[in-house]
Amino acid sequence: MGYKIKDIAELNSSSLSDKEKIDVIQYLDTGNITRGFIAEIATLIKGADKIPSRAKRKVKEGDIIYSTVRPNQEHFGFIDKDSANLIVSTGFTVISVKKEIVNPYFLYCYLTQKKITEYLQGIAENSTTTYPSIKAQDIGDLDIELPSREVQNFIAQFILNINNKISLNIDIINNLEETSNLLFKNWFIDFEFPNEQGLPYRSSGGGMVESELGEVPIGWESVHLSSISEFLSGGTPKTKEESYWNGDIPFFTPKDVGSSLYCSDTEKHITELGLNKCNSRLYPKNTIFITARGTVGKMALANRDMAMNQSCFALKHKQDKQFYLLGVISKLLREIVQGANGAVFNAINLGDLNCLKITKAPDSIVMKYEEIVLPLFEKMSQLEFENIKLTKLRDTLLPKLLSGEIEIPDESVVES
């Protein structure tokens, strides 16, 4: 049966009033959610924190949130549980589903299809606003054919299972990354690496000496970062030369920094000819990319061979101790970006990197660290590729399920 979205859901039905006394809010902005996966929810305390003027939209379990700016960037999500203090930006359209008519997650699946985001993007690009954007009415005017409730439930659960697996993988990746970060801090910042007896060095009475970078273990030395790392630049093939583009080589730019450490694919790709016609090399897996212009200091690890544009630096340890270098850079970049007074640089240049000094650990300790964390990074890499396959599976099957091209067996509908 055919409906308009506005017939089966209410749009932006509930907003936060100035009279409501809420001391603490959990605030979600449009840039902090992509394809249902939340990067950050800010906890804001009235009277202590500045509450954004856009923090207005109330949400409840079963609501769909859909960014009105650049729909093709896929800043949308599904609210799977009630939270009295969760407030989202007015940059979202909040779609409150009439559950007696439609399964809320089925509607979420429908609205997040590529063909829908592309259609809404077309409307956005013809808007007269500062940024390509849509109105709530544009979503409300969309047409939808609703199958039986049993079919809705089956499709919703099928896609939910895939999304839950992707989400679980992301959680595992984040935990593995946190484990490696904690180990790096313990060994190379707190100096609690195992001594010859396997005991924590510093707290077991390990000898310390003064250095220009502060107190360090005996045998450690202060060196320039450039003594252990290569700083490599990138470049962009001519954009108007079609033979340079849409090839098989991932082309990393700042836009490709995501919520995960590993970058497995990129928005743009170049050809072998394009690679030969620009200043970029083909950088191998585990190369560290750092954004150097605009929003600087964002990092990613290449999860496969990639080229890179000129707005980034690629860093490689001279003895291939990439995971140790990653920890070193993570600490140093905070210093570069924040600066002594908390200012943010508009760019990082080669001079910034060349002047950085680090406390260099003995090779034996670095090698032991690399051996311990290697399986963690290999697992992260594997799960990132698994999520790419799951995402492609979901995005391939969903439109076919919704259109009826893939017929759902009767027993599957009954079981759902």
C-alpha positions as a Python dict, from the first residue, in 0.01 Angstrom:
ca = {
    (1, 'M'): (0, 0, 0),
    (2, 'G'): (131, 345, -88),
    (3, 'Y'): (193, 625, 162),
    (4, 'K'): (375, 952, 203),
    (5, 'I'): (629, 953, 487),
    (6, 'K'): (430, 1234, 650),
    (7, 'D'): (129, 998, 665),
    (8, 'I'): (314, 735, 867),
    (9, 'A'): (539, 955, 1084),
    (10, 'E'): (549, 1292, 1257),
    (11, 'L'): (839, 1526, 1179),
    (12, 'N'): (1012, 1736, 1447),
    (13, 'S'): (721, 1686, 1684),
    (14, 'S'): (897, 1761, 2013),
    (15, 'S'): (1143, 2037, 2105),
    (16, 'L'): (1315, 2137, 2427),
    (17, 'S'): (1145, 2431, 2595),
    (18, 'D'): (1337, 2707, 2773),
    (19, 'K'): (1111, 2649, 3072),
    (20, 'E'): (1215, 2286, 3117),
    (21, 'K'): (1453, 2231, 3404),
    (22, 'I'): (1715, 1986, 3278),
    (23, 'D'): (2050, 2028, 3449),
    (24, 'V'): (2242, 1785, 3230),
    (25, 'I'): (2185, 1697, 2865),
    (26, 'Q'): (2342, 1440, 2639),
    (27, 'Y'): (2388, 1626, 2311),
    (28, 'L'): (2432, 1470, 1968),
    (29, 'D'): (2533, 1691, 1676),
    (30, 'T'): (2504, 1596, 1310),
    (31, 'G'): (2877, 1547, 1255),
    (32, 'N'): (2900, 1290, 1533),
    (33, 'I'): (2687, 1018, 1377),
    (34, 'T'): (2734, 847, 1041),
    (35, 'R'): (2522, 561, 912),
    (36, 'G'): (2393, 496, 1261),
    (37, 'F'): (2732, 476, 1432),
    (38, 'I'): (2791, 741, 1695),
    (39, 'A'): (3138, 890, 1737),
    (40, 'E'): (3059, 1110, 2036),
    (41, 'I'): (2773, 1228, 2255),
    (42, 'A'): (2864, 1539, 2453),
    (43, 'T'): (2762, 1566, 2818),
    (44, 'L'): (2672, 1929, 2885),
    (45, 'I'): (2595, 2077, 3227),
    (46, 'K'): (2378, 2386, 3243),
    (47, 'G'): (2561, 2672, 3409),
    (48, 'A'): (2902, 2513, 3351),
    (49, 'D'): (2903, 2440, 2978),
    (50, 'K'): (2788, 2645, 2685),
    (51, 'I'): (2473, 2482, 2552),
    (52, 'P'): (2455, 2513, 2171),
    (53, 'S'): (2151, 2703, 2045),
    (54, 'R'): (2090, 2406, 1812),
    (55, 'A'): (2042, 2167, 2106),
    (56, 'K'): (1663, 2161, 2084),
    (57, 'R'): (1519, 1841, 1936),
    (58, 'K'): (1386, 1575, 2172),
    (59, 'V'): (1403, 1212, 2067),
    (60, 'K'): (1256, 888, 2197),
    (61, 'E'): (1291, 516, 2131),
    (62, 'G'): (1204, 429, 1772),
    (63, 'D'): (1277, 777, 1631),
    (64, 'I'): (1489, 828, 1321),
    (65, 'I'): (1728, 1123, 1303),
    (66, 'Y'): (1828, 1250, 960),
    (67, 'S'): (2070, 1536, 893),
    (68, 'T'): (1926, 1803, 665),
    (69, 'V'): (2267, 1920, 538),
    (70, 'R'): (2430, 1723, 255),
    (71, 'P'): (2222, 1403, 283),
    (72, 'N'): (2483, 1211, 85),
    (73, 'Q'): (2719, 1235, 385),
    (74, 'E'): (2481, 993, 560),
    (75, 'H'): (2462, 1156, 902),
    (76, 'F'): (2159, 963, 1016),
    (77, 'G'): (2069, 713, 1286),
    (78, 'F'): (1807, 517, 1475),
    (79, 'I'): (1726, 577, 1842),
    (80, 'D'): (1707, 228, 1990),
    (81, 'K'): (1631, 320, 2351),
    (82, 'D'): (1473, 599, 2552),
    (83, 'S'): (1700, 853, 2719),
    (84, 'A'): (1535, 1139, 2905),
    (85, 'N'): (1836, 1365, 2862),
    (86, 'L'): (1927, 1295, 2497),
    (87, 'I'): (1884, 1607, 2284),
    (88, 'V'): (1985, 1629, 1918),
    (89, 'S'): (2070, 1924, 1697),
    (90, 'T'): (1811, 2114, 1496),
    (91, 'G'): (2034, 2013, 1205),
    (92, 'F'): (1844, 1683, 1221),
    (93, 'T'): (1492, 1613, 1111),
    (94, 'V'): (1348, 1386, 1380),
    (95, 'I'): (1109, 1130, 1232),
    (96, 'S'): (872, 987, 1494),
    (97, 'V'): (719, 674, 1345),
    (98, 'K'): (354, 575, 1382),
    (99, 'K'): (429, 224, 1503),
    (100, 'E'): (77, 96, 1444),
    (101, 'I'): (134, 147, 1070),
    (102, 'V'): (500, 70, 1010),
    (103, 'N'): (793, -103, 1177),
    (104, 'P'): (1024, 189, 1276),
    (105, 'Y'): (1343, 9, 1177),
    (106, 'F'): (1192, -89, 842),
    (107, 'L'): (1129, 279, 774),
    (108, 'Y'): (1487, 356, 881),
    (109, 'C'): (1611, 95, 631),
    (110, 'Y'): (1400, 251, 359),
    (111, 'L'): (1512, 608, 422),
    (112, 'T'): (1882, 519, 439),
    (113, 'Q'): (1901, 350, 100),
    (114, 'K'): (2155, 500, -137),
    (115, 'K'): (1885, 591, -389),
    (116, 'I'): (1699, 793, -123),
    (117, 'T'): (2007, 980, 2),
    (118, 'E'): (2104, 1058, -358),
    (119, 'Y'): (1752, 1182, -437),
    (120, 'L'): (1753, 1408, -131),
    (121, 'Q'): (2104, 1526, -219),
    (122, 'G'): (1970, 1637, -556),
    (123, 'I'): (1706, 1847, -380),
    (124, 'A'): (1972, 1985, -144),
    (125, 'E'): (2199, 2095, -428),
    (126, 'N'): (1917, 2299, -577),
    (127, 'S'): (1845, 2474, -247),
    (128, 'T'): (1920, 2842, -193),
    (129, 'T'): (2076, 2791, 150),
    (130, 'T'): (2444, 2842, 234),
    (131, 'Y'): (2504, 2467, 235),
    (132, 'P'): (2324, 2206, 23),
    (133, 'S'): (2033, 2117, 250),
    (134, 'I'): (1683, 1978, 258),
    (135, 'K'): (1374, 2061, 463),
    (136, 'A'): (1174, 1825, 682),
    (137, 'Q'): (897, 1855, 423),
    (138, 'D'): (1123, 1702, 157),
    (139, 'I'): (1143, 1386, 367),
    (140, 'G'): (773, 1401, 447),
    (141, 'D'): (682, 1413, 78),
    (142, 'L'): (870, 1093, -7),
    (143, 'D'): (657, 804, -130),
    (144, 'I'): (681, 456, 19),
    (145, 'E'): (510, 125, -57),
    (146, 'L'): (453, -76, 260),
    (147, 'P'): (454, -456, 240),
    (148, 'S'): (280, -666, 503),
    (149, 'R'): (385, -616, 863),
    (150, 'E'): (543, -964, 861),
    (151, 'V'): (764, -873, 564),
    (152, 'Q'): (854, -540, 726),
    (153, 'N'): (959, -722, 1042),
    (154, 'F'): (1171, -972, 851),
    (155, 'I'): (1358, -707, 649),
    (156, 'A'): (1407, -488, 956),
    (157, 'Q'): (1551, -775, 1161),
    (158, 'F'): (1772, -897, 876),
    (159, 'I'): (1933, -555, 829),
    (160, 'L'): (1950, -496, 1204),
    (161, 'N'): (2149, -819, 1246),
    (162, 'I'): (2406, -699, 991),
    (163, 'N'): (2427, -354, 1150),
    (164, 'N'): (2467, -509, 1494),
    (165, 'K'): (2757, -721, 1368),
    (166, 'I'): (2923, -412, 1220),
    (167, 'S'): (2870, -229, 1549),
    (168, 'L'): (3017, -518, 1748),
    (169, 'N'): (3323, -520, 1524),
    (170, 'I'): (3367, -146, 1579),
    (171, 'D'): (3351, -197, 1955),
    (172, 'I'): (3617, -470, 1935),
    (173, 'I'): (3838, -249, 1717),
    (174, 'N'): (3807, 39, 1963),
    (175, 'N'): (3894, -189, 2256),
    (176, 'L'): (4199, -327, 2076),
    (177, 'E'): (4317, 24, 1991),
    (178, 'E'): (4268, 134, 2352),
    (179, 'T'): (4469, -168, 2471),
    (180, 'S'): (4761, -77, 2245),
    (181, 'N'): (4740, 288, 2359),
    (182, 'L'): (4747, 188, 2725),
    (183, 'L'): (5047, -39, 2671),
    (184, 'F'): (5235, 237, 2487),
    (185, 'K'): (5163, 481, 2768),
    (186, 'N'): (5269, 229, 3032),
    (187, 'W'): (5600, 151, 2861),
    (188, 'F'): (5706, 473, 2689),
    (189, 'I'): (5548, 751, 2894),
    (190, 'D'): (5523, 605, 3245),
    (191, 'F'): (5843, 400, 3185),
    (192, 'E'): (5693, 84, 3334),
    (193, 'F'): (5826, -148, 3062),
    (194, 'P'): (5943, -485, 3199),
    (195, 'N'): (6296, -487, 3338),
    (196, 'E'): (6530, -787, 3318),
    (197, 'Q'): (6328, -961, 3592),
    (198, 'G'): (5999, -887, 3413),
    (199, 'L'): (5899, -625, 3671),
    (200, 'P'): (5776, -268, 3594),
    (201, 'Y'): (6096, -67, 3543),
    (202, 'R'): (6033, 264, 3718),
    (203, 'S'): (5825, 143, 4013),
    (204, 'S'): (6079, -134, 4074),
    (205, 'G'): (6360, 116, 4126),
    (206, 'G'): (6489, 144, 3769),
    (207, 'G'): (6752, 415, 3731),
    (208, 'M'): (6638, 750, 3592),
    (209, 'V'): (6842, 1044, 3460),
    (210, 'E'): (6760, 1400, 3364),
    (211, 'S'): (6733, 1488, 2995),
    (212, 'E'): (6620, 1790, 2798),
    (213, 'L'): (6278, 1623, 2778),
    (214, 'G'): (6257, 1547, 3147),
    (215, 'E'): (6347, 1243, 3353),
    (216, 'V'): (6404, 929, 3145),
    (217, 'P'): (6538, 577, 3205),
    (218, 'I'): (6913, 521, 3188),
    (219, 'G'): (7012, 438, 2830),
    (220, 'W'): (6730, 631, 2666),
    (221, 'E'): (6825, 934, 2455),
    (222, 'S'): (6672, 1253, 2320),
    (223, 'V'): (6670, 1263, 1940),
    (224, 'H'): (6485, 1439, 1661),
    (225, 'L'): (6181, 1255, 1531),
    (226, 'S'): (6342, 1269, 1187),
    (227, 'S'): (6615, 1033, 1308),
    (228, 'I'): (6365, 745, 1325),
    (229, 'S'): (6097, 850, 1075),
    (230, 'E'): (6065, 950, 711),
    (231, 'F'): (5824, 1234, 632),
    (232, 'L'): (5677, 1175, 288),
    (233, 'S'): (5458, 1407, 84),
    (234, 'G'): (5178, 1346, -161),
    (235, 'G'): (5030, 1501, -469),
    (236, 'T'): (4719, 1511, -685),
    (237, 'P'): (4696, 1418, -1052),
    (238, 'K'): (4529, 1672, -1279),
    (239, 'T'): (4161, 1656, -1190),
    (240, 'K'): (4044, 1720, -1547),
    (241, 'E'): (4247, 1431, -1691),
    (242, 'E'): (3995, 1145, -1694),
    (243, 'S'): (4260, 877, -1755),
    (244, 'Y'): (4412, 956, -1413),
    (245, 'W'): (4095, 891, -1213),
    (246, 'N'): (3847, 618, -1119),
    (247, 'G'): (4113, 350, -1113),
    (248, 'D'): (4187, 81, -855),
    (249, 'I'): (4434, 271, -635),
    (250, 'P'): (4282, 427, -319),
    (251, 'F'): (4366, 799, -299),
    (252, 'F'): (4379, 919, 62),
    (253, 'T'): (4272, 1275, 149),
    (254, 'P'): (4169, 1438, 480),
    (255, 'K'): (3806, 1346, 402),
    (256, 'D'): (3898, 979, 444),
    (257, 'V'): (3983, 1007, 813),
    (258, 'G'): (3702, 823, 986),
    (259, 'S'): (3609, 716, 1334),
    (260, 'S'): (3829, 406, 1306),
    (261, 'L'): (4206, 414, 1305),
    (262, 'Y'): (4244, 201, 992),
    (263, 'C'): (4142, 339, 654),
    (264, 'S'): (4051, 52, 424),
    (265, 'D'): (3903, 246, 133),
    (266, 'T'): (3884, 605, 12),
    (267, 'E'): (3633, 836, -150),
    (268, 'K'): (3848, 877, -462),
    (269, 'H'): (4065, 634, -660),
    (270, 'I'): (4334, 690, -921),
    (271, 'T'): (4489, 483, -1198),
    (272, 'E'): (4850, 369, -1237),
    (273, 'L'): (4891, 646, -1492),
    (274, 'G'): (4752, 898, -1241),
    (275, 'L'): (4999, 775, -979),
    (276, 'N'): (5286, 820, -1221),
    (277, 'K'): (5171, 1175, -1299),
    (278, 'C'): (5165, 1309, -943),
    (279, 'N'): (5409, 1346, -654),
    (280, 'S'): (5259, 1069, -446),
    (281, 'R'): (5415, 729, -397),
    (282, 'L'): (5218, 413, -341),
    (283, 'Y'): (5240, 389, 36),
    (284, 'P'): (5221, 40, 189),
    (285, 'K'): (4985, -95, 452),
    (286, 'N'): (5039, 53, 802),
    (287, 'T'): (5175, 381, 664),
    (288, 'I'): (5068, 660, 901),
    (289, 'F'): (4875, 943, 734),
    (290, 'I'): (4849, 1280, 910),
    (291, 'T'): (4623, 1561, 793),
    (292, 'A'): (4837, 1872, 756),
    (293, 'R'): (4600, 2141, 630),
    (294, 'G'): (4260, 2266, 742),
    (295, 'T'): (4164, 2037, 1028),
    (296, 'V'): (4513, 1922, 1116),
    (297, 'G'): (4650, 1641, 1324),
    (298, 'K'): (4398, 1372, 1232),
    (299, 'M'): (4557, 1034, 1181),
    (300, 'A'): (4483, 713, 998),
    (301, 'L'): (4665, 390, 921),
    (302, 'A'): (4656, 263, 564),
    (303, 'N'): (4492, -79, 561),
    (304, 'R'): (4619, -147, 209),
    (305, 'D'): (4851, 19, -43),
    (306, 'M'): (4736, 378, -105),
    (307, 'A'): (4837, 703, -271),
    (308, 'M'): (4791, 1034, -87),
    (309, 'N'): (4724, 1398, -171),
    (310, 'Q'): (4933, 1701, -77),
    (311, 'S'): (4719, 1796, 225),
    (312, 'C'): (4873, 1514, 429),
    (313, 'F'): (5205, 1368, 536),
    (314, 'A'): (5286, 1000, 526),
    (315, 'L'): (5518, 876, 802),
    (316, 'K'): (5722, 557, 795),
    (317, 'H'): (5959, 430, 1062),
    (318, 'K'): (6306, 381, 915),
    (319, 'Q'): (6324, 32, 1065),
    (320, 'D'): (5957, -54, 1003),
    (321, 'K'): (5850, -17, 1367),
    (322, 'Q'): (5524, 145, 1262),
    (323, 'F'): (5316, 79, 1573),
    (324, 'Y'): (5579, 230, 1802),
    (325, 'L'): (5595, 531, 1567),
    (326, 'L'): (5216, 558, 1581),
    (327, 'G'): (5228, 594, 1960),
    (328, 'V'): (5507, 851, 1941),
    (329, 'I'): (5320, 1057, 1682),
    (330, 'S'): (4991, 1038, 1874),
    (331, 'K'): (5158, 1204, 2171),
    (332, 'L'): (5350, 1463, 1968),
    (333, 'L'): (5061, 1571, 1748),
    (334, 'R'): (4862, 1687, 2046),
    (335, 'E'): (5152, 1919, 2128),
    (336, 'I'): (5172, 2050, 1771),
    (337, 'V'): (4801, 2105, 1726),
    (338, 'Q'): (4727, 2253, 2066),
    (339, 'G'): (5048, 2451, 2095),
    (340, 'A'): (5171, 2602, 2416),
    (341, 'N'): (4863, 2824, 2453),
    (342, 'G'): (4600, 2588, 2318),
    (343, 'A'): (4590, 2748, 1972),
    (344, 'V'): (4508, 2538, 1668),
    (345, 'F'): (4748, 2548, 1374),
    (346, 'N'): (4601, 2596, 1026),
    (347, 'A'): (4872, 2376, 882),
    (348, 'I'): (5157, 2146, 974),
    (349, 'N'): (5466, 2189, 761),
    (350, 'L'): (5785, 1990, 726),
    (351, 'G'): (5965, 2232, 955),
    (352, 'D'): (5717, 2154, 1234),
    (353, 'L'): (5794, 1785, 1204),
    (354, 'N'): (6169, 1824, 1165),
    (355, 'C'): (6205, 2024, 1485),
    (356, 'L'): (6021, 1770, 1702),
    (357, 'K'): (6231, 1584, 1959),
    (358, 'I'): (6146, 1256, 2125),
    (359, 'T'): (6284, 1028, 2393),
    (360, 'K'): (6407, 727, 2198),
    (361, 'A'): (6375, 388, 2366),
    (362, 'P'): (6633, 112, 2311),
    (363, 'D'): (6559, -109, 2010),
    (364, 'S'): (6515, -420, 2226),
    (365, 'I'): (6221, -264, 2412),
    (366, 'V'): (6064, -127, 2094),
    (367, 'M'): (6090, -468, 1927),
    (368, 'K'): (5922, -635, 2224),
    (369, 'Y'): (5640, -380, 2209),
    (370, 'E'): (5594, -439, 1835),
    (371, 'E'): (5570, -815, 1890),
    (372, 'I'): (5299, -772, 2154),
    (373, 'V'): (5078, -527, 1965),
    (374, 'L'): (5117, -677, 1614),
    (375, 'P'): (4832, -932, 1668),
    (376, 'L'): (4610, -650, 1797),
    (377, 'F'): (4660, -443, 1484),
    (378, 'E'): (4622, -747, 1259),
    (379, 'K'): (4284, -817, 1423),
    (380, 'M'): (4180, -453, 1380),
    (381, 'S'): (4276, -470, 1014),
    (382, 'Q'): (4081, -792, 963),
    (383, 'L'): (3767, -654, 1129),
    (384, 'E'): (3783, -336, 920),
    (385, 'F'): (3781, -545, 602),
    (386, 'E'): (3500, -758, 741),
    (387, 'N'): (3293, -445, 800),
    (388, 'I'): (3347, -336, 440),
    (389, 'K'): (3213, -673, 320),
    (390, 'L'): (2916, -655, 557),
    (391, 'T'): (2837, -300, 447),
    (392, 'K'): (2846, -400, 78),
    (393, 'L'): (2628, -702, 152),
    (394, 'R'): (2372, -488, 334),
    (395, 'D'): (2367, -215, 71),
    (396, 'T'): (2332, -470, -210),
    (397, 'L'): (2056, -677, -52),
    (398, 'L'): (1847, -400, 105),
    (399, 'P'): (1706, -243, -215),
    (400, 'K'): (1638, -591, -355),
    (401, 'L'): (1450, -692, -42),
    (402, 'L'): (1251, -369, -40),
    (403, 'S'): (1158, -395, -407),
    (404, 'G'): (1061, -763, -381),
    (405, 'E'): (1336, -863, -627),
    (406, 'I'): (1451, -1107, -360),
    (407, 'E'): (1150, -1307, -253),
    (408, 'I'): (1128, -1381, 118),
    (409, 'P'): (1035, -1745, 186),
    (410, 'D'): (707, -1785, 372),
    (411, 'E'): (873, -1975, 655),
    (412, 'S'): (1119, -1687, 706),
    (413, 'V'): (833, -1440, 743),
    (414, 'V'): (659, -1665, 989),
    (415, 'E'): (974, -1713, 1197),
    (416, 'S'): (1039, -1338, 1213),
}
